Amino acid sequence: MPYRNTPFVTNQIYHVFNRSIASQTVFIDKYDYKRVLDLINFYRFSKPPLRFSHYKRLSKTQKEEFEKAFMINRSPMIEILAFCIMPNHVHFLLKPKEKNAVSNFMRNLQNSYSKYFNTKRERTGSLFQFMFKAVRMETDEQLVHVSRYIHLNPATAYIVDTEDLDKYEWSSFKSYISDTQSNVSSEMILSRFKSKQDYKKFVFDQLEYQRELAKIKHLIFD
């Protein structure tokens, strides 16, 4: 269970990061990635009336009824501004709307995914490091550069070529540069740019990225 001594302030934005124990690969196939995306969407909301595993067993009609009652007509406890799922770690830009929202979101996400992963692969024990890391975004400049850092992760880790970054399915980058519908709140960051294509160019600008990363590295990995 993630635990932090420093409380999160509502309506502030945090770069939240956690890695698997011993950096083992914990997202192995497309079903693992799809599972964690579903969990992210489900646990954006506080106090779900049923477990995610029960929700998955509902019929299509029952799911639609549940989503209408629980998701569509309620405000999430946390806004997700950006995210990227990597083979052995996760990155988020999160804006809590309620007290303890970040800790509850990360706890529910990690616990639920760990149970799924352990059952599927017949293992036991913890999957993620005990305490996730979090850094509050202090300026608009820091916010947009960290969003770029998050979205560039698949390319900097050589999982995809830079020119194929927009094809990576397991991050919010697609929703930033296209009309893809998602539950990501991209407006705050995109409002700093004239267009989505300008943001895409900003992300793809490797040289500028490397220079800016050196300036904010201590803020990302605090």
DOMARNU-968299 format. One record per residue (C-alpha): x, y, z; residue in three letters. Coordinates in steps of 0.5 Angstrom, whole numbers, m for minus. Each point is the difference from the previous one (the first is absolute). Example, Ala and Ser with C-alpha at 12.3 -4.5 7.8 and 13.67 -1.06 7.14 Angstrom:
# residues 2
PT       X       Y       Z   code
PT      25      m9      16    Ala
PT       2       7      m2    Ser
***
This chain:
# residues 222
PT       X       Y       Z   code
PT       0       0       0    Met
PT       3       7      m2    Pro
PT       1       4       6    Tyr
PT       3       7       0    Arg
PT       1       5       6    Asn
PT      m1       6      m4    Thr
PT      m8       2      m2    Pro
PT      m2       1      m7    Phe
PT      m3       7      m1    Val
PT      m7       0      m4    Thr
PT       1       3      m7    Asn
PT       7       0       0    Gln
PT       4      m4      m5    Ile
PT       4      m6       1    Tyr
PT       5      m4      m4    His
PT      m1      m7       3    Val
PT       5      m6      m2    Phe
PT       1      m7       3    Asn
PT       4      m6      m2    Arg
PT      m1      m7       0    Ser
PT       4      m4       6    Ile
PT       7      m1      m3    Ala
PT      m2       3      m7    Ser
PT      m3      m6      m2    Gln
PT      m5       0      m6    Thr
PT      m7       0       3    Val
PT      m4       2      m7    Phe
PT       2      m5      m5    Ile
PT      m5      m1      m5    Asp
PT      m6       4      m3    Lys
PT      m5      m3       5    Tyr
PT       4       3       6    Asp
PT       0       7      m3    Tyr
PT      m7       0      m1    Lys
PT      m1      m2       7    Arg
PT       4       5       3    Val
PT      m4       5      m5    Leu
PT      m7      m2       3    Asp
PT       3       0       7    Leu
PT       2       7      m1    Ile
PT      m7       2      m3    Asn
PT      m4      m4       6    Phe
PT       4       3       6    Tyr
PT       0       7      m2    Arg
PT      m6       0       4    Phe
PT      m1       0       7    Ser
PT      m3      m6       4    Lys
PT      m2      m4      m6    Pro
PT      m6      m4       2    Pro
PT       3      m7      m2    Leu
PT       7      m3      m1    Arg
PT       3       1      m7    Phe
PT       0      m8      m1    Ser
PT      m8       0       1    His
PT      m1       6      m5    Tyr
PT       4      m4      m5    Lys
PT      m5      m6       1    Arg
PT      m6       4      m2    Leu
PT      m4      m1      m6    Ser
PT       1       6      m5    Lys
PT      m7       3       1    Thr
PT       2       0       8    Gln
PT       7       3      m1    Lys
PT      m4       6      m4    Glu
PT      m5       1       5    Glu
PT       6       0       6    Phe
PT       4       5      m4    Glu
PT      m6       4      m1    Lys
PT      m2       0       7    Ala
PT       7       0       3    Phe
PT       5       3      m5    Met
PT      m4       5      m5    Ile
PT      m4       3       5    Asn
PT       6       1       5    Arg
PT       6       5       0    Ser
PT       6      m4       1    Pro
PT       4       1       7    Met
PT       6       1      m5    Ile
PT       2       3      m6    Glu
PT       5      m4      m5    Ile
PT       4       5      m4    Leu
PT       5      m5      m3    Ala
PT       2      m7       1    Phe
PT       5      m5      m3    Cys
PT       0      m7       2    Ile
PT       7      m3      m1    Met
PT       2      m8       0    Pro
PT       2       1       8    Asn
PT      m2       7       2    His
PT      m6       5      m1    Val
PT       0       8       0    His
PT      m6       4       1    Phe
PT      m1       8       0    Leu
PT      m6       0       6    Leu
PT      m4       5       2    Lys
PT      m4      m2       7    Pro
PT      m7       3       1    Lys
PT      m1      m3       6    Glu
PT       4      m2       7    Lys
PT       4      m6      m1    Asn
PT      m2      m1      m7    Ala
PT       8      m1      m3    Val
PT       1      m5       6    Ser
PT      m6      m4      m1    Asn
PT       0       0      m8    Phe
PT       7      m3       0    Met
PT      m2      m5       6    Arg
PT      m6      m2      m4    Asn
PT       4      m1      m6    Leu
PT       6      m3       2    Gln
PT      m4      m5       5    Asn
PT      m5      m2      m6    Ser
PT       5      m1      m5    Tyr
PT       5      m4       4    Ser
PT      m6      m5       2    Lys
PT      m1      m1      m7    Tyr
PT       7       0      m2    Phe
PT       2      m5       5    Asn
PT      m7      m5      m1    Thr
PT       2       0      m8    Lys
PT       7      m2       1    Arg
PT       0      m4       7    Glu
PT       4       4       4    Arg
PT       0       3       7    Thr
PT       2       7       3    Gly
PT       1       7      m1    Ser
PT       0       3      m7    Leu
PT       2       7       0    Phe
PT       4       4       5    Gln
PT      m3       2       7    Phe
PT       0       7      m1    Met
PT      m1       4      m7    Phe
PT       4       6      m1    Lys
PT      m4       7      m1    Ala
PT       2       7      m2    Val
PT      m4       6       0    Arg
PT       0       4      m6    Met
PT       2       7       2    Glu
PT       0       4      m7    Thr
PT      m4      m1      m7    Asp
PT       7      m1      m3    Glu
PT       1      m6       5    Gln
PT      m6      m3      m2    Leu
PT       0       0      m7    Val
PT       7      m2       0    His
PT      m1      m6       4    Val
PT      m6      m2      m4    Ser
PT       5       0      m6    Arg
PT       4      m4       4    Tyr
PT      m5      m5       2    Ile
PT      m3      m1      m7    His
PT       7      m1      m3    Leu
PT       2      m6       5    Asn
PT      m2      m5      m5    Pro
PT       5       3      m5    Ala
PT       6       2       5    Thr
PT      m1      m8       2    Ala
PT       1      m2      m7    Tyr
PT      m7      m4       0    Ile
PT      m2       4      m6    Val
PT       4       4      m5    Asp
PT      m2       8       1    Thr
PT      m3       1      m6    Glu
PT      m5      m6       2    Asp
PT      m1       3       7    Leu
PT      m8       2      m2    Asp
PT      m1      m7      m1    Lys
PT       2      m2       7    Tyr
PT      m7      m2       3    Glu
PT       1       0       7    Trp
PT       1       7       1    Ser
PT      m4       6       0    Ser
PT       4       3      m6    Phe
PT      m5      m2      m5    Lys
PT      m6       4       3    Ser
PT       5       6       0    Tyr
PT       1       0      m7    Ile
PT      m6      m3      m3    Ser
PT      m8       0       1    Asp
PT       1      m6       4    Thr
PT      m5       0       5    Gln
PT       2      m2       7    Ser
PT       0       2       7    Asn
PT       6       4       1    Val
PT       0       7       1    Ser
PT       4       3      m5    Ser
PT      m3       7      m1    Glu
PT       5       3       6    Met
PT       6      m2      m4    Ile
PT      m2       1      m7    Leu
PT      m3       7       2    Ser
PT       8       2       0    Arg
PT       0      m1      m8    Phe
PT      m3       2      m6    Lys
PT      m2      m6      m2    Ser
PT       1      m8       1    Lys
PT       5       0      m5    Gln
PT       4       5       3    Asp
PT       0      m4       6    Tyr
PT       2      m6      m4    Lys
PT       6       4      m3    Lys
PT       2       2       8    Phe
PT       0      m8       2    Val
PT       4      m2      m6    Phe
PT       5       6       0    Asp
PT       5      m5       3    Gln
PT       6       5       1    Leu
PT      m4       5       4    Glu
PT      m3      m6       4    Tyr
PT       7      m2       2    Gln
PT       2       7       2    Arg
PT      m7       1       4    Glu
PT       1      m6       3    Leu
PT       7       1       3    Ala
PT      m4       6       4    Lys
PT      m6      m3       3    Ile
PT       3      m7       1    Lys
PT       1       1       8    His
PT      m8       2      m1    Leu
PT      m2      m7      m3    Ile
PT       4      m4       4    Phe
PT       0       3       7    Asp
***
